[in-house]
């Protein structure tokens, strides 16, 4: 049984706060995950999640997912939030993470590359992936070692 670590319910570092909004134990498809809101100066600027472990679906979905609201983009908030949750991943004994984005999402892949992640491949997403949909863009799949 997966155990969440309470010390990650609220994380504050370098002027940024992550406040937990959901913890989910996962199932046969979804990995256990933390989901936080990202705050800067008490303003919610986006969201970030960390999925613990790996399976077929996490290769295409990644271990980290993030969104910075459009009016706050360009401030490296996704990068800073990712750096913070890398510590949570390490605390869960993860040695590496998969991080993905759509092939055309230059802002996202620049964030991922800034984390020191290595591009594994640009892949067509298979139909058996749980979030597959017709016309789905290819994924840039990266690995970052912790």
Buried (B, 14 or more C-beta within 10 A) or exposed (E): EEEBEEEBEEBEEEEBBBEBEEBBEBEEEBBBBBBBBBBBEEEEBBBBBBBBBBEEBBBBBBBBBBBBEEEBBEEBBBBBBBBBBBEBBEEBEBEEBBBBBBBEBEEBBEBBBEBEBEEEEEBEBEEEBEEEEEEBEEBBBBBBEE
